[in-house]
Amino acid sequence: MVEVFITNVKRVAAAKEIVALLLRNFPDSKINFDLEDCDKVLRVEGENFHPGKIMMLVNENGFQCQVMED
């Protein structure tokens, strides 16, 4: 499963912190940011994650995060 999220993360340091946090919660997933994209895309690929939990964790760390609609 692949899920793409729109965020407001702008700094590389913040993106790295969020990726580390998400990997602690979803260790079998591939997680990365594309901060060059206008939507500051967060991409999560894996089998055992829930998009709602991803959004909650990012939001709890002071950033906006929502599923990108097709």
PAZA-290703 format. One line per 8 residues: for each residue x, y, z of N, C-alpha, C. Coordinates in nm, 3 decimals. Layout:
BEGIN
X,Y,Z,X,Y,Z,X,Y,Z | ...
***
This chain:
BEGIN
0.084,-0.118,0.000,0.000,0.000,0.000,0.089,0.124,0.000 | 0.050,0.223,-0.080,0.121,0.350,-0.084,0.020,0.460,-0.055 | 0.058,0.550,0.034,-0.028,0.665,0.066,0.056,0.791,0.054 | -0.003,0.894,-0.004,0.065,1.021,-0.022,-0.012,1.127,0.055 | 0.064,1.208,0.130,0.004,1.311,0.216,0.056,1.449,0.177 | -0.030,1.548,0.190,0.008,1.688,0.175,0.043,1.740,0.314 | 0.158,1.807,0.327,0.198,1.861,0.457,0.240,2.007,0.442 | 0.273,2.066,0.554,0.330,2.202,0.553,0.472,2.202,0.609
0.538,2.088,0.604,0.677,2.076,0.651,0.768,2.144,0.548 | 0.850,2.236,0.595,0.936,2.311,0.502,1.084,2.283,0.522 | 1.124,2.251,0.645,1.267,2.236,0.675,1.309,2.089,0.669 | 1.428,2.066,0.615,1.483,1.931,0.605,1.496,1.869,0.744 | 1.540,1.947,0.841,1.558,1.893,0.977,1.425,1.843,1.034 | 1.318,1.919,1.013,1.186,1.877,1.061,1.140,1.751,0.988 | 1.164,1.746,0.859,1.126,1.627,0.781,1.198,1.504,0.832 | 1.327,1.517,0.862,1.404,1.403,0.914,1.351,1.357,1.049
1.313,1.451,1.135,1.257,1.415,1.265,1.126,1.339,1.249 | 1.042,1.385,1.158,0.913,1.320,1.137,0.932,1.181,1.077 | 1.023,1.169,0.981,1.050,1.037,0.923,1.098,0.940,1.032 | 1.188,0.986,1.118,1.237,0.901,1.227,1.124,0.860,1.320 | 1.037,0.954,1.356,0.922,0.925,1.441,0.831,0.821,1.375 | 0.800,0.842,1.248,0.711,0.749,1.179,0.774,0.611,1.164 | 0.905,0.606,1.141,0.971,0.476,1.130,0.973,0.401,1.262 | 0.976,0.474,1.374,0.966,0.407,1.504,0.829,0.341,1.520
0.727,0.403,1.466,0.591,0.350,1.476,0.558,0.249,1.366 | 0.621,0.265,1.251,0.596,0.177,1.137,0.730,0.133,1.076 | 0.804,0.047,1.148,0.942,0.014,1.110,0.957,-0.059,0.976 | 0.852,-0.121,0.927,0.862,-0.195,0.801,0.821,-0.112,0.680 | 0.803,0.018,0.700,0.757,0.106,0.592,0.873,0.184,0.531 | 0.855,0.225,0.406,0.946,0.320,0.342,0.878,0.456,0.351 | 0.948,0.555,0.406,0.888,0.685,0.432,0.983,0.794,0.385 | 0.931,0.889,0.307,1.016,1.000,0.265,0.933,1.124,0.234
1.001,1.237,0.232,0.941,1.365,0.197,0.993,1.412,0.063 | 0.911,1.487,-0.009,0.956,1.564,-0.125,0.927,1.709,-0.093 | 1.026,1.776,-0.034,1.009,1.916,0.006,1.018,2.011,-0.113 | 1.062,1.961,-0.227,1.068,2.044,-0.348,0.929,2.060,-0.409 | 0.842,1.965,-0.384,0.705,1.970,-0.435,0.628,2.080,-0.362 | 0.539,2.148,-0.431,0.463,2.258,-0.369,0.375,2.210,-0.255 | 0.339,2.081,-0.254,0.255,2.024,-0.149,0.336,1.963,-0.035 | 0.470,1.975,-0.040,0.557,1.920,0.065,0.515,1.777,0.097
0.520,1.694,-0.005,0.463,1.559,-0.002,0.537,1.466,0.093 | 0.459,1.394,0.171,0.506,1.284,0.254,0.453,1.156,0.190 | 0.543,1.062,0.159,0.504,0.938,0.094,0.536,0.822,0.187 | 0.437,0.737,0.210,0.454,0.621,0.297,0.416,0.496,0.217 | 0.507,0.399,0.218,0.484,0.273,0.147,0.507,0.159,0.245 | 0.409,0.071,0.255,0.421,-0.042,0.345,0.290,-0.118,0.355 | 0.290,-0.217,0.442,0.171,-0.301,0.458,0.097,-0.274,0.589 | 0.168,-0.232,0.691,0.109,-0.226,0.825,0.106,-0.084,0.881
0.038,0.006,0.812,0.020,0.141,0.867,-0.121,0.188,0.838 | -0.165,0.282,0.919,-0.299,0.338,0.902,-0.283,0.487,0.874 | -0.339,0.537,0.763,-0.323,0.679,0.730,-0.366,0.774,0.842 | -0.469,0.738,0.916,-0.515,0.822,1.027,-0.409,0.837,1.135 | -0.337,0.730,1.162,-0.230,0.734,1.262,-0.113,0.820,1.212 | -0.080,0.810,1.084,0.024,0.895,1.026,-0.013,1.042,1.044 | -0.136,1.077,1.007,-0.180,1.216,1.019,-0.178,1.262,1.164 | -0.221,1.178,1.256,-0.223,1.213,1.397,-0.081,1.242,1.447
0.013,1.154,1.414,0.151,1.171,1.461,0.213,1.299,1.406 | 0.190,1.327,1.278,0.245,1.450,1.219,0.179,1.572,1.282 | 0.047,1.568,1.298,-0.025,1.680,1.358,0.019,1.706,1.502 | 0.041,1.599,1.578,0.085,1.613,1.717,0.223,1.679,1.727 | 0.298,1.678,1.618,0.429,1.740,1.616,0.426,1.878,1.553 | 0.306,1.935,1.543,0.292,2.075,1.504,0.283,2.102,1.356 | 0.257,1.999,1.277,0.248,2.019,1.131,0.113,1.971,1.080 | 0.072,2.029,0.968,-0.050,1.986,0.904,-0.019,1.865,0.816
-0.115,1.775,0.805,-0.097,1.655,0.724,-0.235,1.603,0.686 | -0.254,1.583,0.555,-0.380,1.525,0.509,-0.353,1.437,0.388 | -0.437,1.339,0.369,-0.423,1.248,0.255,-0.447,1.327,0.126 | -0.357,1.307,0.029,-0.372,1.370,-0.101,-0.478,1.292,-0.178 | -0.580,1.362,-0.221,-0.688,1.299,-0.298,-0.647,1.290,-0.443 | -0.693,1.183,-0.512,-0.659,1.163,-0.654,-0.720,1.270,-0.740
***
